[in-house]
Amino acid sequence: MHRIALRHRPILAAALALLLAAGAAPPAEARGGRDAQETIEARPAGMPLMAIVSIADQRITVYDAQGRIMRAPVSTGRAGYETPAGIYSVIQKEAEHYSNLYDDASMPFMQRITWSGIALHAGVLPGYPASHGCIRMPDDFAERLFGMTKLGTRVIVARTDVAPAAVAHPLLFRPAPAGAPAAMAEAGQPMRVGLAPAETGMSDHPTPTTSQTLRAIAASRAAAAEAATRRAEEARQASAQKSLELGRLTRVLRVSTVAKARAETQLAAAERILEGAASPEERERAEAARAKAQARLAELQAQIDAAQAEAEPKAEAAARAADGARAAEAERSAAVAAAKEAAARIAPISVFVSRQAQRLYVRQGFRPLLEREATIRDPDRPIGTHIFTALEYVGDGEEVRWSVVSMPPPRGAGAGEPSARKRPSRGEERSGEPAAADPDAARAALDRIDIPQDVVALVSEVVSPGSSLIVSDEPLSRETGKGTEFVVLMSGEPQGGVKRRRRIDPLARYDRPFGAYGRSRYHGYGGPYFRW
């Protein structure tokens, strides 16, 4: 063993003491920042949820209809791979995911927000932007958020922290009374709301809104689909039982038929021996063999006759059960399809108005419904970017309460404004509370927009909590497409996180077999550190 020089021993002893005092533990950021989480409201999360990521503050804050719920530090994209400031939504969720861009890196509790590969997930937090464009979160926080969100949950990435504020304006959609489905029919989405009161469950409701009617229909059809699924399963099990019973008799018949053929062969052999018997002893043995073969043949024929007699009604019963199972499955498929159709009609609806493109777009459940030319007064003057979100029904569902989040204006919009701050660097001091939206500015933006009445009718028929209206100077991003909500990227902000990525097929899955790289502290598999 090498000896340590005496003059170095005091230094080593001091270093050892420091390590012991610190518990030889890595910093909290390297462990995922568990200690830096903040639960703001100790209550179950409501809907709709909204997650706002501040690049300058390197933190994420989650809101529901009642306000803030929780907050945690994050690590966004480093230089060259910046997480683009913009408007997104959750479009895919996988608790156990591996990167298809960066060495199969483990991405626990992944929530994708673009098909080009930007996602929220658990990861290492060094205290500054360090990812390849994704938004890393503390692992416990990422798991908790994963359990709270659903597809379509709004995710806003802003240069500086922003917060929603209450807002009201005549242009913000309100539920329409039932009975006017023409707009949706014109958009290729027939509403068919004129159904029997028994299906709507609202025969005593004085003036139900179309949204309420559609929700009642969706609930009714979901219940019908559940019942049809139970019936189909019962019919399938009954058919399987009848098939098993018939199969048992079929096996008996098959075995008996083979044995009968063997007995017939033995009988024929005994008769040949009997015909050629040369002595009384030989003749006696041949007669005994023939009698034994005849008895065995008679026994087997009786078994076959009994099995055939029993099999005939069982075959008919099995056929009837199979027909019933097929009919029940067809009924289940139709009921499930109707339930899905009804559920799609009550999905939150979104409207996007672009000043730059002078276009208006409507989407529902990640599907485009229509696109129109937009009318914006003073089209050469900036309007800003404002995300209006329907939070909850008010009263008997005849009104909807709205909030607004306004994105920070472009860089250089004002010398002393918070939006003019530089990108955060390592060790930069974070800001305090987020800047609340200015409802007056948001209302002023809406004052300049005219939405066609058929679009108003279309949206009003299905507007529900989670629906949104986005107005922006920006055009619709190319990230918007199949299987997405509206994606809007803020111009003038670094976008390395999308420029360096290829688009992923939304219908493809990228699954890594469990245990491919051994167990880890992240959901049991994969390495403890990863790039995204």
RONU-109259 format. One line per 5 residues: number of its first residue (from 1); for each residue z, y, x of C-alpha. Coordinates in nm, 3 decimals. Layout:
N
NUM) Z,Y,X ~ ... $
***
This chain:
532
1) 0.000,0.000,0.000 ~ -0.084,0.347,0.127 ~ 0.213,0.563,0.211 ~ 0.236,0.910,0.057 ~ 0.301,1.186,0.305 $
6) 0.647,1.335,0.265 ~ 0.508,1.684,0.232 ~ 0.311,1.581,-0.081 ~ 0.599,1.412,-0.262 ~ 0.752,1.731,-0.414 $
11) 0.412,1.829,-0.559 ~ 0.355,1.483,-0.706 ~ 0.707,1.477,-0.848 ~ 0.652,1.812,-1.020 ~ 0.320,1.695,-1.165 $
16) 0.480,1.376,-1.288 ~ 0.759,1.574,-1.453 ~ 0.506,1.791,-1.635 ~ 0.321,1.486,-1.761 ~ 0.644,1.327,-1.883 $
21) 0.752,1.648,-2.052 ~ 0.417,1.670,-2.231 ~ 0.426,1.306,-2.327 ~ 0.103,1.254,-2.132 ~ -0.081,1.323,-2.460 $
26) -0.426,1.480,-2.492 ~ -0.455,1.816,-2.668 ~ -0.462,1.817,-3.048 ~ -0.830,1.918,-3.049 ~ -0.930,1.605,-2.859 $
31) -0.742,1.389,-3.112 ~ -0.936,1.539,-3.400 ~ -0.715,1.839,-3.471 ~ -0.485,1.667,-3.722 ~ -0.207,1.914,-3.661 $
36) -0.431,2.212,-3.729 ~ -0.509,2.115,-4.090 ~ -0.377,2.333,-4.366 ~ -0.326,2.223,-4.725 ~ -0.329,2.543,-4.925 $
41) -0.270,2.406,-5.273 ~ -0.074,2.083,-5.323 ~ -0.266,1.974,-5.634 ~ -0.549,1.737,-5.718 ~ -0.889,1.885,-5.647 $
46) -1.086,1.995,-5.949 ~ -1.458,2.035,-5.996 ~ -1.685,2.179,-5.887 ~ -1.596,2.167,-5.520 ~ -1.738,2.406,-5.262 $
51) -1.700,2.383,-4.884 ~ -1.751,2.698,-4.676 ~ -1.792,2.669,-4.300 ~ -1.738,2.975,-4.081 ~ -1.922,2.957,-3.748 $
56) -1.729,3.252,-3.603 ~ -1.393,3.106,-3.701 ~ -1.487,2.741,-3.640 ~ -1.319,2.631,-3.959 ~ -1.397,2.486,-4.298 $
61) -1.233,2.587,-4.624 ~ -1.260,2.386,-4.945 ~ -1.244,2.552,-5.288 ~ -1.244,2.426,-5.643 ~ -1.257,2.617,-5.972 $
66) -0.897,2.733,-5.927 ~ -0.921,2.852,-5.566 ~ -0.862,2.726,-5.215 ~ -0.740,2.371,-5.162 ~ -0.743,2.298,-4.789 $
71) -0.871,2.419,-4.455 ~ -0.930,2.266,-4.112 ~ -1.088,2.350,-3.776 ~ -1.443,2.235,-3.704 ~ -1.688,2.222,-3.418 $
76) -2.039,2.335,-3.506 ~ -2.361,2.322,-3.301 ~ -2.356,2.438,-2.939 ~ -2.615,2.672,-2.785 ~ -2.965,2.540,-2.843 $
81) -2.842,2.311,-3.122 ~ -2.680,2.571,-3.344 ~ -2.578,2.476,-3.695 ~ -2.797,2.708,-3.903 ~ -2.621,2.950,-4.134 $
86) -2.741,2.873,-4.483 ~ -2.690,2.713,-4.822 ~ -2.678,2.335,-4.849 ~ -2.536,2.052,-5.058 ~ -2.423,1.696,-4.994 $
91) -2.727,1.470,-5.027 ~ -2.597,1.143,-4.879 ~ -2.257,0.987,-4.807 ~ -2.171,0.694,-4.580 ~ -1.817,0.614,-4.470 $
96) -1.948,0.409,-4.176 ~ -2.258,0.574,-4.029 ~ -2.431,0.574,-3.693 ~ -2.663,0.844,-3.560 ~ -3.031,0.760,-3.558 $
101) -3.095,1.044,-3.312 ~ -2.819,1.020,-3.053 ~ -2.755,0.675,-2.908 ~ -2.623,0.519,-3.230 ~ -2.322,0.751,-3.207 $
106) -2.052,0.676,-3.464 ~ -2.027,0.937,-3.741 ~ -1.732,0.834,-3.964 ~ -1.719,0.973,-4.318 ~ -2.067,1.120,-4.283 $
111) -2.184,1.362,-4.552 ~ -2.546,1.460,-4.491 ~ -2.663,1.809,-4.586 ~ -3.023,1.795,-4.451 ~ -3.265,1.508,-4.410 $
116) -3.338,1.632,-4.059 ~ -2.993,1.512,-3.960 ~ -2.727,1.781,-4.007 ~ -2.408,1.642,-4.155 ~ -2.035,1.684,-4.185 $
121) -1.836,1.403,-4.025 ~ -1.524,1.320,-3.828 ~ -1.548,1.407,-3.460 ~ -1.394,1.551,-3.147 ~ -1.287,1.915,-3.173 $
126) -1.275,2.094,-2.837 ~ -1.202,2.429,-3.000 ~ -1.553,2.573,-2.974 ~ -1.911,2.488,-3.087 ~ -2.000,2.163,-2.910 $
131) -2.206,1.940,-3.142 ~ -2.580,1.882,-3.169 ~ -2.590,2.071,-3.498 ~ -2.352,1.869,-3.713 ~ -2.016,1.995,-3.835 $
136) -1.735,1.793,-3.681 ~ -1.404,1.782,-3.866 ~ -1.061,1.628,-3.800 ~ -1.077,1.259,-3.883 ~ -0.801,1.263,-4.146 $
141) -0.950,1.573,-4.307 ~ -1.301,1.420,-4.302 ~ -1.171,1.108,-4.476 ~ -0.989,1.313,-4.739 ~ -1.290,1.536,-4.802 $
146) -1.516,1.230,-4.822 ~ -1.304,1.098,-5.107 ~ -1.317,1.429,-5.295 ~ -1.686,1.517,-5.287 ~ -1.985,1.378,-5.470 $
151) -2.360,1.418,-5.422 ~ -2.458,1.777,-5.492 ~ -2.132,1.932,-5.370 ~ -2.215,2.279,-5.238 ~ -2.178,2.340,-4.865 $
156) -2.220,2.696,-4.733 ~ -2.243,2.768,-4.361 ~ -2.190,3.136,-4.284 ~ -2.182,3.334,-3.961 ~ -1.841,3.476,-4.057 $
161) -1.596,3.349,-4.312 ~ -1.663,3.434,-4.675 ~ -1.485,3.345,-4.998 ~ -1.585,3.325,-5.365 ~ -1.492,3.600,-5.610 $
166) -1.497,3.609,-5.988 ~ -1.805,3.771,-6.140 ~ -1.959,3.831,-6.480 ~ -2.308,3.954,-6.568 ~ -2.542,3.922,-6.869 $
171) -2.797,3.738,-6.653 ~ -2.553,3.458,-6.574 ~ -2.633,3.171,-6.806 ~ -2.413,3.078,-7.100 ~ -2.435,2.759,-7.309 $
176) -2.689,2.784,-7.587 ~ -2.625,2.659,-7.942 ~ -2.772,2.317,-8.009 ~ -3.099,2.275,-8.192 ~ -3.358,2.444,-7.971 $
181) -3.493,2.188,-7.724 ~ -3.839,2.345,-7.698 ~ -3.792,2.489,-7.352 ~ -3.700,2.157,-7.196 ~ -3.988,1.988,-7.377 $
186) -4.227,2.245,-7.230 ~ -4.083,2.168,-6.887 ~ -4.166,1.800,-6.929 ~ -3.803,1.704,-6.995 ~ -3.779,1.630,-7.370 $
191) -3.421,1.679,-7.478 ~ -3.417,1.477,-7.804 ~ -3.087,1.631,-7.902 ~ -3.146,1.583,-8.275 ~ -2.965,1.249,-8.283 $
196) -2.734,1.095,-8.538 ~ -2.386,1.249,-8.563 ~ -2.242,0.905,-8.486 ~ -2.400,0.919,-8.138 ~ -2.305,1.276,-8.066 $
201) -1.953,1.233,-8.197 ~ -1.964,1.592,-8.319 ~ -2.026,1.567,-8.691 ~ -1.725,1.792,-8.757 ~ -1.793,2.041,-8.477 $
206) -1.901,2.369,-8.637 ~ -2.145,2.500,-8.374 ~ -2.177,2.264,-8.078 ~ -2.370,2.390,-7.781 ~ -2.663,2.191,-7.652 $
211) -2.461,2.110,-7.341 ~ -2.175,1.973,-7.551 ~ -2.419,1.768,-7.757 ~ -2.583,1.630,-7.445 ~ -2.247,1.542,-7.294 $
216) -2.145,1.361,-7.609 ~ -2.477,1.175,-7.606 ~ -2.430,1.088,-7.238 ~ -2.080,0.956,-7.306 ~ -2.205,0.755,-7.602 $
221) -2.492,0.606,-7.405 ~ -2.269,0.533,-7.108 ~ -2.035,0.341,-7.340 ~ -2.333,0.161,-7.493 ~ -2.459,0.069,-7.146 $
226) -2.116,-0.061,-7.051 ~ -2.099,-0.272,-7.365 ~ -2.454,-0.400,-7.314 ~ -2.366,-0.489,-6.956 ~ -2.067,-0.691,-7.076 $
231) -2.281,-0.870,-7.334 ~ -2.549,-0.944,-7.075 ~ -2.291,-1.088,-6.839 ~ -2.140,-1.302,-7.114 ~ -2.489,-1.423,-7.213 $
236) -2.572,-1.496,-6.849 ~ -2.255,-1.699,-6.806 ~ -2.319,-1.887,-7.132 ~ -2.674,-1.963,-7.020 ~ -2.548,-2.078,-6.682 $
241) -2.295,-2.309,-6.849 ~ -2.562,-2.460,-7.075 ~ -2.788,-2.505,-6.774 ~ -2.507,-2.680,-6.586 ~ -2.449,-2.919,-6.878 $
246) -2.819,-2.990,-6.906 ~ -2.841,-3.031,-6.532 ~ -2.563,-3.292,-6.537 ~ -2.754,-3.497,-6.795 ~ -3.076,-3.448,-6.602 $
251) -2.910,-3.590,-6.292 ~ -2.781,-3.889,-6.497 ~ -3.131,-3.951,-6.629 ~ -3.280,-3.923,-6.283 ~ -3.031,-4.164,-6.128 $
256) -3.059,-4.408,-6.420 ~ -3.439,-4.397,-6.411 ~ -3.442,-4.477,-6.040 ~ -3.191,-4.758,-6.093 ~ -3.398,-4.891,-6.385 $
261) -3.708,-4.903,-6.167 ~ -3.508,-5.095,-5.906 ~ -3.379,-5.337,-6.173 ~ -3.734,-5.392,-6.303 ~ -3.844,-5.477,-5.949 $
266) -3.557,-5.723,-5.914 ~ -3.641,-5.878,-6.252 ~ -4.005,-5.922,-6.155 ~ -3.903,-6.083,-5.826 ~ -3.667,-6.322,-6.004 $
271) -3.942,-6.423,-6.248 ~ -4.185,-6.493,-5.963 ~ -3.924,-6.710,-5.792 ~ -3.857,-6.888,-6.122 ~ -4.225,-6.967,-6.170 $
276) -4.249,-7.121,-5.822 ~ -3.914,-7.303,-5.825 ~ -3.956,-7.654,-5.679 ~ -3.608,-7.793,-5.745 ~ -3.349,-7.770,-6.022 $
281) -3.111,-7.584,-5.789 ~ -3.373,-7.325,-5.699 ~ -3.466,-7.287,-6.065 ~ -3.099,-7.239,-6.160 ~ -3.053,-6.965,-5.900 $
286) -3.371,-6.787,-6.013 ~ -3.262,-6.798,-6.378 ~ -2.923,-6.650,-6.286 ~ -3.091,-6.371,-6.089 ~ -3.327,-6.305,-6.381 $
291) -3.039,-6.290,-6.628 ~ -2.846,-6.051,-6.407 ~ -3.151,-5.826,-6.367 ~ -3.214,-5.832,-6.743 ~ -2.853,-5.735,-6.815 $
296) -2.864,-5.457,-6.562 ~ -3.194,-5.336,-6.705 ~ -3.051,-5.335,-7.057 ~ -2.743,-5.143,-6.939 ~ -2.952,-4.882,-6.765 $
301) -3.186,-4.846,-7.062 ~ -2.883,-4.786,-7.285 ~ -2.760,-4.516,-7.043 ~ -3.103,-4.356,-7.045 ~ -3.129,-4.365,-7.424 $
306) -2.783,-4.208,-7.460 ~ -2.854,-3.941,-7.201 ~ -3.189,-3.859,-7.362 ~ -3.028,-3.836,-7.703 ~ -2.763,-3.600,-7.565 $
311) -3.007,-3.405,-7.349 ~ -3.243,-3.311,-7.629 ~ -3.002,-3.081,-7.817 ~ -2.857,-2.956,-7.490 ~ -3.207,-2.864,-7.370 $
316) -3.263,-2.675,-7.694 ~ -2.924,-2.503,-7.654 ~ -3.000,-2.416,-7.293 ~ -3.338,-2.273,-7.394 ~ -3.174,-2.064,-7.666 $
321) -2.907,-1.946,-7.422 ~ -3.172,-1.855,-7.165 ~ -3.365,-1.660,-7.429 ~ -3.042,-1.487,-7.531 ~ -2.963,-1.402,-7.169 $
326) -3.310,-1.256,-7.118 ~ -3.281,-1.053,-7.437 ~ -2.932,-0.932,-7.339 ~ -3.058,-0.837,-6.993 ~ -3.348,-0.646,-7.147 $
331) -3.101,-0.470,-7.376 ~ -2.877,-0.393,-7.075 ~ -3.168,-0.254,-6.874 ~ -3.276,-0.032,-7.163 ~ -2.919,0.087,-7.224 $
336) -2.862,0.160,-6.855 ~ -3.191,0.347,-6.834 ~ -3.097,0.551,-7.142 ~ -2.754,0.623,-6.993 ~ -2.910,0.733,-6.665 $
341) -3.153,0.955,-6.852 ~ -2.870,1.109,-7.052 ~ -2.660,1.154,-6.736 ~ -2.953,1.323,-6.562 ~ -2.978,1.573,-6.848 $
346) -2.617,1.684,-6.800 ~ -2.640,1.710,-6.420 ~ -2.571,2.063,-6.294 ~ -2.885,2.274,-6.300 ~ -2.977,2.519,-6.024 $
351) -3.200,2.825,-6.019 ~ -3.322,2.988,-5.698 ~ -3.487,3.330,-5.688 ~ -3.654,3.435,-5.362 ~ -3.734,3.801,-5.303 $
356) -3.954,3.718,-5.003 ~ -4.159,3.456,-5.189 ~ -4.137,3.639,-5.524 ~ -4.082,3.298,-5.680 ~ -3.827,3.139,-5.910 $
361) -3.745,2.767,-5.888 ~ -3.539,2.536,-6.111 ~ -3.392,2.200,-6.003 ~ -3.165,1.951,-6.174 ~ -3.015,1.641,-6.015 $
366) -3.220,1.693,-5.696 ~ -3.541,1.700,-5.903 ~ -3.773,2.001,-5.940 ~ -3.819,2.109,-6.301 ~ -4.038,2.416,-6.273 $
371) -4.155,2.701,-6.052 ~ -4.254,3.047,-6.168 ~ -4.343,3.389,-6.032 ~ -4.029,3.603,-6.010 ~ -3.993,3.962,-6.120 $
376) -3.774,4.165,-5.883 ~ -3.762,4.540,-5.906 ~ -3.800,4.730,-5.577 ~ -3.928,4.413,-5.408 ~ -3.941,4.578,-5.065 $
381) -3.569,4.657,-5.066 ~ -3.329,4.381,-4.952 ~ -3.129,4.213,-5.222 ~ -2.896,4.003,-5.008 ~ -2.807,3.637,-5.055 $
386) -2.564,3.553,-5.334 ~ -2.458,3.210,-5.462 ~ -2.335,3.221,-5.822 ~ -2.154,2.906,-5.935 ~ -2.052,2.801,-6.286 $
391) -1.686,2.700,-6.253 ~ -1.563,2.586,-6.593 ~ -1.610,2.618,-6.965 ~ -1.418,2.892,-7.140 ~ -1.275,2.858,-7.489 $
396) -1.456,2.592,-7.691 ~ -1.733,2.563,-7.434 ~ -1.928,2.858,-7.565 ~ -1.891,3.048,-7.237 ~ -1.883,2.963,-6.867 $
401) -1.673,3.128,-6.598 ~ -1.870,3.217,-6.283 ~ -1.791,3.295,-5.920 ~ -2.007,3.438,-5.643 ~ -2.023,3.393,-5.267 $
406) -2.223,3.655,-5.079 ~ -2.362,3.566,-4.738 ~ -2.298,3.814,-4.454 ~ -2.592,4.056,-4.423 ~ -2.838,4.018,-4.133 $
411) -2.719,4.107,-3.786 ~ -2.719,4.476,-3.716 ~ -2.675,4.565,-4.082 ~ -2.385,4.788,-3.987 ~ -2.226,4.876,-3.655 $
416) -1.870,4.828,-3.769 ~ -1.922,4.545,-4.017 ~ -1.775,4.202,-3.953 ~ -2.125,4.057,-3.986 ~ -2.220,4.220,-3.657 $
421) -1.980,4.005,-3.456 ~ -2.122,3.790,-3.181 ~ -2.119,3.411,-3.181 ~ -1.782,3.263,-3.094 ~ -1.726,3.156,-2.737 $
426) -1.472,2.920,-2.588 ~ -1.124,3.052,-2.647 ~ -1.239,3.339,-2.867 ~ -0.970,3.460,-3.105 ~ -1.043,3.364,-3.465 $
431) -1.029,3.601,-3.757 ~ -0.774,3.582,-4.037 ~ -0.855,3.561,-4.405 ~ -1.218,3.535,-4.521 ~ -1.398,3.834,-4.665 $
436) -1.421,3.805,-5.042 ~ -1.756,3.865,-5.206 ~ -1.827,4.209,-5.347 ~ -1.891,4.151,-5.719 ~ -2.046,4.497,-5.753 $
441) -2.310,4.416,-5.489 ~ -2.373,4.079,-5.650 ~ -2.412,4.236,-5.994 ~ -2.644,4.500,-5.847 ~ -2.863,4.219,-5.716 $
446) -2.879,4.060,-6.059 ~ -2.964,4.397,-6.216 ~ -3.293,4.392,-6.026 ~ -3.403,4.048,-6.148 ~ -3.582,3.953,-6.469 $
451) -3.574,3.584,-6.564 ~ -3.832,3.469,-6.822 ~ -3.683,3.383,-7.160 ~ -3.816,3.028,-7.156 ~ -3.635,2.970,-6.826 $
456) -3.318,3.123,-6.970 ~ -3.350,2.890,-7.270 ~ -3.414,2.591,-7.046 ~ -3.110,2.655,-6.826 ~ -2.881,2.763,-7.109 $
461) -2.935,2.435,-7.288 ~ -2.782,2.235,-7.002 ~ -2.572,2.481,-6.800 ~ -2.240,2.322,-6.706 ~ -1.972,2.351,-6.436 $
466) -2.140,2.305,-6.100 ~ -2.462,2.476,-6.208 ~ -2.574,2.763,-5.988 ~ -2.795,3.066,-5.956 ~ -2.897,3.165,-5.604 $
471) -3.070,3.495,-5.534 ~ -3.183,3.568,-5.182 ~ -3.412,3.767,-4.959 ~ -3.495,3.435,-4.792 ~ -3.766,3.189,-4.890 $
476) -3.696,2.829,-4.982 ~ -3.645,2.627,-4.665 ~ -3.878,2.342,-4.578 ~ -3.563,2.129,-4.576 ~ -3.577,2.143,-4.957 $
481) -3.757,1.836,-5.083 ~ -3.715,1.491,-5.228 ~ -3.350,1.407,-5.273 ~ -3.215,1.756,-5.202 ~ -3.077,2.056,-5.382 $
486) -3.202,2.399,-5.273 ~ -3.171,2.454,-4.898 ~ -3.180,2.817,-4.781 ~ -3.157,2.916,-4.414 ~ -3.052,3.264,-4.308 $
491) -3.320,3.439,-4.102 ~ -3.208,3.613,-3.785 ~ -2.956,3.336,-3.715 ~ -2.997,3.061,-3.452 ~ -3.152,2.749,-3.605 $
496) -3.161,2.513,-3.311 ~ -2.986,2.249,-3.516 ~ -3.293,2.204,-3.738 ~ -3.573,2.303,-3.500 ~ -3.489,2.019,-3.264 $
501) -3.472,1.753,-3.533 ~ -3.717,1.534,-3.715 ~ -3.703,1.480,-4.088 ~ -3.557,1.151,-4.209 ~ -3.696,0.947,-4.496 $
506) -3.439,1.001,-4.776 ~ -3.506,0.652,-4.911 ~ -3.441,0.480,-4.577 ~ -3.099,0.362,-4.469 ~ -2.974,0.333,-4.115 $
511) -2.697,0.078,-4.103 ~ -2.529,-0.066,-3.797 ~ -2.384,-0.418,-3.837 ~ -2.008,-0.411,-3.824 ~ -1.862,-0.481,-3.485 $
516) -2.177,-0.396,-3.289 ~ -1.983,-0.182,-3.044 ~ -1.630,-0.310,-3.099 ~ -1.342,-0.161,-3.291 ~ -1.224,0.197,-3.263 $
521) -0.980,0.433,-3.429 ~ -1.263,0.571,-3.648 ~ -1.286,0.349,-3.956 ~ -1.246,0.045,-3.734 ~ -1.576,0.046,-3.545 $
526) -1.774,0.234,-3.284 ~ -1.667,0.433,-2.981 ~ -1.387,0.690,-2.997 ~ -1.612,0.976,-2.884 ~ -1.957,1.070,-3.001 $
531) -2.200,1.360,-2.974 ~ -2.264,1.486,-3.324 $
***
